[in-house]
Amino acid sequence: MTTAAAAALDLQRAAREHLWLHFTRMGGYRDADVPIIVRGDGCYLEDANGKRYLDALAGLFSVNIGYGYGEEIGEAAAAQMRELPFYTNWGYAHPRAIELAAEIASITPGDLNRVFFVSGGSEAVESAWKLARQYYSARGEQRTRAAVMSAGETPTRVDEAHAIAQGTERRWKAISRHIAYHGTTMGALSINGIPAIREPFEPLVPEVLHVRNTNRYHRPIDETEEEFTAFLLEDLEHTIQAAGPETVAMVIMEPVQNAGGSFLPPAGYWRGVREICDRYEILLCADEVITGFGRIGAWFGSERYDIRPDLITIAKGLSSSYAAIGGVVTTDRVMEPFMEGTKMYSHGITFGGHPVQSAVALKNIEIMKRDQIVEHVAETQDEFRATLAQLLELPIVGDLRGTGFFYAIELVKDKETRTTFDDAECETLLRGFLSPRMFERGLICRSDDRGDPVVQISPPLVAGREEFDQIAGILGDVLQEAWERVSS
Ligand SMILES: Cc1ncc(COP(=O)(O)O)c(C=O)c1O
């Protein structure tokens, strides 16, 4: 046995005995090998046996610059390690967190101007909801204080008024969409619209309401885009009214919804959502954990769709996943009540704004700008789409949807009727065949049945013609094979 083979064997044994993989049926690895990825470069990964894979999922929709910048980013991390390996954002600032916050403020659209750092996407969503909740009580206090002061009252009366105001303006509910994924911590999980991952942990944080998502594929064929938009907005407004608008703190939605398969917003949707939020004074949060940092051919989905959110959540692409960093970005208007007197946002985590993570994220943004990564997506997205569109000729491919480098293919039993596969068929088709077969063929993308069955394609943003062809080629073969299995 070679040294490399022996080392791989040890790793394999240790993986089986000690490592617990996320969202993974570990029982499947009692007798089978755990896939062990040992290195990456560009859009490609290599496993412990030396086999290469094209990573058409960019890690988890997240390694935006691909795997080839480790040397350069590593130098930035090492320099920061030497200078200041850690300090906290609890009560203190440090240069990299300041620079990164300023950089993010400069690339986020509109008046998004203030950044609260966390360690990842779930924490970002969690923090956005907490911030929205506290915003209303802080605003209530601020308004009462202003009213009492203008009436010429004494400070003691103002303090009493604060206490009253805390009770008088309180909003806590969140609204998100069916099938949407927003993370796994209890708050973020409660916001999720995916029943299967909510159920094991119920009861969850009350009270989240779920509205319709923008999946148009299964809507009546003769419904116009305009009618579809009106239908969705009506559902949102009714839900808010039924919940009691004065109790709703936040509407949270992704610019393009990932779970369910790259659901695009129909024309006029975001303008309508913004108007409804304004009408009921509800904060609008765009969850940009995936769509941020170039995935859909603009720096942010909020810019591309002119969403004008009050809050955005970011993570993944912020550092291209070279570091565990995320954040909530908000406006001066949302910040304002927290600037009053002794007020503070009562929230924090040890690693928020970690200097090394911040240095990595700064270097990532510098690279994205220097190497024109976002421009590359904008310029080649049509070519990518056209390549993937060839798959629509296959009998099993019902729909191709998405934008930028963010696509999903919906699989159907019958293209004419758009009939989908049932749970048992999904199990055999997606888990039993498609995922392992794609992996065997050296392609990593994701077959997903959190909604209707889809294959998700979301390569690093440095992918080009060669990768587009390879993705479509392998997918084409495997999907054809899948069809022959289900139709025989
Ligand atoms: C839209 C969205 N929000 C939040 C999250 C949670 O991010 P994390 O896995 O970093 O906690 C994800 C993860 O995929 C996501 O796609």
The ligand as an SDF file (V2000), in Angstrom:
LIG
                    3D

 16 16  0  0  0  0  0  0  0  0999 V2000
  -30.9860   32.2720    1.5710 C   0  0  0  0  0  0  0  0  0  0  0  0
  -30.2470   31.6490    2.6970 C   0  0  0  0  0  0  0  0  0  0  0  0
  -30.2950   32.2020    3.9130 N   0  0  0  0  0  0  0  0  0  0  0  0
  -29.6280   31.6790    4.9540 C   0  0  0  0  0  0  0  0  0  0  0  0
  -28.8590   30.5470    4.8140 C   0  0  0  0  0  0  0  0  0  0  0  0
  -28.1400   29.9820    5.9870 C   0  0  0  0  0  0  0  0  0  0  0  0
  -26.7740   30.1640    5.8330 O   0  0  0  0  0  0  0  0  0  0  0  0
  -25.7110   29.3280    6.6880 P   0  0  0  0  0  0  0  0  0  0  0  0
  -25.7400   27.9280    6.1580 O   0  0  0  0  0  0  0  0  0  0  0  0
  -24.4240   30.0450    6.4250 O   0  0  0  0  0  0  0  0  0  0  0  0
  -26.0980   29.4020    8.1210 O   0  0  0  0  0  0  0  0  0  0  0  0
  -28.7610   29.9470    3.5660 C   0  0  0  0  0  0  0  0  0  0  0  0
  -27.9350   28.7470    3.3730 C   0  0  0  0  0  0  0  0  0  0  0  0
  -27.9540   28.0900    2.3670 O   0  0  0  0  0  0  0  0  0  0  0  0
  -29.4760   30.5050    2.4760 C   0  0  0  0  0  0  0  0  0  0  0  0
  -29.4330   29.9510    1.2720 O   0  0  0  0  0  0  0  0  0  0  0  0
  1  2  1  0
  2  3  1  0
  2 15  2  0
  3  4  2  0
  4  5  1  0
  5  6  1  0
  5 12  2  0
  6  7  1  0
  7  8  1  0
  8  9  2  0
  8 10  1  0
  8 11  1  0
 12 13  1  0
 12 15  1  0
 13 14  2  0
 15 16  1  0
M  END
$$$$
